[in-house]
Amino acid sequence: MSPTNRFVGLLCLTALLCLGSGAWAPPARADTIPVRSAELLAEDDSYVLNAQFDVAFNPTLEEALQKGVSLYFVFEFELSRPRWYWLDEKLVGQSTQYRISYSPLTQQYRVTTGLFGQQFESLDEVEHLLSRVASRPVVAVEALSKGDRYEAAVRLRLDVAQLPKPFQVNALASREWSLASEWYRWSFTP
């Protein structure tokens, strides 16, 4: 047997041993948040965004909330103009952070975004709030040219960087901590 064949055989044997022993594993995939719909509509002097998500907390996230861990979700919106001669021109990039916490004393959930906070009796109500973006102004009407084509995109994700450090380590290895939607993209022509 030639040295080249011996090397290839050894390489194949090593790969099989790694696969068989579990040394190689595919990366953990995030639990997805399905995007039901998203649209931009003209309303008065600006375009507003409406979007629907299917947010459902898994048992691991529910338990973390019950034990006092705050969860941070980030809603992101982008609007760009495609250009054939260069990179797309990014016109709008917005993100909104939602902090979700649970108070065992009042047995209520609190959702805070910026200086605004709301109390909820159940996790279902929190999921409903996160699932719906309604009439959010995103860009002025005069900022977009009539007849031009634009690309819009939205997504919602759990921000694992905001978790306490021990949970961030778990989030790297476990898909239960990786709740996110893919970017939902659509074309828009004013």
N, C-alpha and C positions, 0 to 999 in steps of 0.2 A: 504494500500500500504506500502511495506517495505521501510526502509530508503535507502537501496541500489537501489531499483527501482526508488525512488524519486530522488536520486542523478543522476542516469543515465538519467532520463527524463529531469532534469534541465540542465544537460550538453548538451544534444541534442538540447534543446530549445535555449541555449546560442549560440551554433554553428550555428544554423539556422538564428538567429538574426544577427550574425556577417556577415554571407554570404549574407543575404538579404540587409543589410545596406551598403555593400561595404567596410566594415572594413578590410576584407581580399581580397587581389588582388594578382594574380600570378605575379612573378617578370617580369619586362620588358625584352623582348628578343631583342637582337641586330639585326639590319638589317644586312643581310649577304652579303658578297662579295663572289660570287661563284668562285671556283677554277676550271678553264677549264682543265689545264694540268700542270704537273711538271715532269721533268726528269733530270737525271745526265748522262753526256756524257764524255768520255775520249777525251781530246784535248791536244796535246803535252805532258807536264809533270804533268798535273793536271786534275781533274774532274771539269767540269763546270756545272752550274745549269741553266736550262731554265724553266720558269714558266709563265703561263698565268692566269690572274684574270679578272673578269668582274666588274670593279670599276664604280660605278655610284653615284654621289653626290645627296643627296636628297635636296629639296628646303630649308630646315633649314640650312644645311651646306653651301649651295650657298649664302644664305643671310648673314650668319656670316662672310664669306670671304669678301663679298661686303662691310660690315661694319667695316672691319679692324681686324677681329679676325684671327690669324694664326692657321692653322690646322696642326697637327703633325701625320704622319702615320709611322708605324713601320713595316718593313718587317723582318720576322724571319725565319731562317733555322736551322735545327738540323739534325745531323747524328749520329746514335748510333749503337752499335753492341749488338744484343740480347745475353744474357747468361742464360742458364738454371739453373745455380747454385747460381746466385746472381742477383742484379739489373743490368739492361742494362748498358753497358759502353758507356758513351757519348763522342764521338770523336770530334765533331764539333758543336759549338753553335755560330751562327752569327746573328747580327741584324743590320739593316740599318734604320736610321731615315730620313724621308723626311719632311721638313718644307714647307708648302704651304701658300703663302700670296698673297694679291691683292693690287696693287697700283692704287688708283683712278686717280692720276695725269697722269700716262702713260696708264692707262686702260689695264694693263698687269698683268698676274699671274706670280709669281716667285716660283720656286721649288728649294730648297737648300738641299743638303746632304753633310755634312762635309764642306769642303772649296769650293765645286763645286756648282754653281748656274746657272739656266737657266731661260730665260724669255719665256712666252707663250702668244699668243693672245687670246686664248679661254680656257674655262674650259674643253672642250672636249679633247684638246691636253694634259692637265694635267692628265685627267683620263686615256688617252692612255699611258702616261709615267708610271703612277703607275701600270697599268694593265700588264706590260710586264717586265720580268726579263730575260735578254738574255746574255748567255755566261759569267756568273759570276763565276770566279774560287772560289771553296769552299774547296778543299782538294787536296793534292799532291797524285799522282798515287802511289808512294812508301809507303804512309801511310796506304793503304788498302791492305789486303791480298786477292790474287786471289782465287775465289771459295767460300769465306765466304759470308754470307748473312748479309746485313746491312739494317737498317730502316731509311728512310729519311722522313722529315716532313717540310712543309712550311706553313706560314700564313701571312696575311696582316691585320692590324687593325688600327683604329683611336686611338691614345693615348690620352684618356680623361684626364689623369693626367697632361698633358702639357697645357690644356685649362686654361684660367683665372678662378679664384675661383668661381665667380657666374655661369659660364657655367658648371663647374664641378658638382654643385648642380643639375642643369637641366639635366645633363647627367645621374645622378643616377635614375631619375624618368622618363626620356623620351627615347624611343628607337631610336628617330631620331638622337641622339648624340652618338649612339653605333654602328657604322659601323665597322664590322669585319668579317673575314672569320674564319671558323672552321680550326683546324689543318688538312691539307691534308697530308696523310701518304701513303707511298708506300715502297715496298721492292726493294733492289738494290743488285745485285751480280756482282762484277767486273770480 
